[in-house]
Amino acid sequence: MHQEPWSKEGFDRIVLATDSRYVFDGVSGVHKWKEEGWKFADGSPVENRDLWEALIDEFRELEKEGTLAQFWLIPREWNEADEYAKEAAVSCSSSDVPRQNG
């Protein structure tokens, strides 16, 4: 998410805007999932556990550096980056871009 600590740039918090209800709800529920052994209330496993754990680790690092990360759920029509992200995803899926194995 960054190279230099955000706090060195004078930021004590960053706000990440997302139009994804999945991401927003996931960030809100990730600590409960962890406490419940990475399972939902119905006993089914949480998908993308590795990605959620990586996100938690990143938040911890930010907090150690003195920066709080917050999420803001925005309407899809406010997300100007959505079109570019979709283009990049299509481009990467159809090219020989090396993929990192988890």
Secondary structure, 3 states (H helix, E strand, C coil): CCCCCHHHHCCCEEEEEECCHHHHHHHHHHHHHHHCCCECCCCCECCCHHHHHHHHHHHHHHHHCCCEEEEEECCHHHCCCHHHHHHHHHHHHCCCCCCCCC
